[in-house]
């Protein structure tokens, strides 16, 4: 089974996502907001506290399902569609070359 994004990107279920080593992450506040700088493009990308948690969890390659499971343990009152929210966020990061998807991350 594969997940298809709005952009048509076909990502097989179970794909591992990993950080792009050319991305620098810096917290901006104690509430979890942060910024990422892609050193190759010079582009800055802001993330909210949940995005910061996902980035932290990507310290090692993980699947969408693993990330959603971990987030459920960290966040109160998670939405029922958390996995699809995580998938959408990862694909958005992937389109900006901030993360990579592959069989081994």
Secondary structure as UniProt FT lines:
FT   STRAND          2..4
FT   TURN            6..7
FT   STRAND          10..12
FT   TURN            13..14
FT   STRAND          16..19
FT   TURN            21..22
FT   STRAND          23..27
FT   TURN            30..31
FT   STRAND          34..38
FT   TURN            39..41
FT   STRAND          44..47
FT   HELIX           49..57
FT   TURN            58..59
FT   STRAND          62..63
FT   HELIX           64..74
FT   TURN            80..81
FT   HELIX           82..95
FT   TURN            96..97
FT   STRAND          99..102
FT   TURN            103..104
//
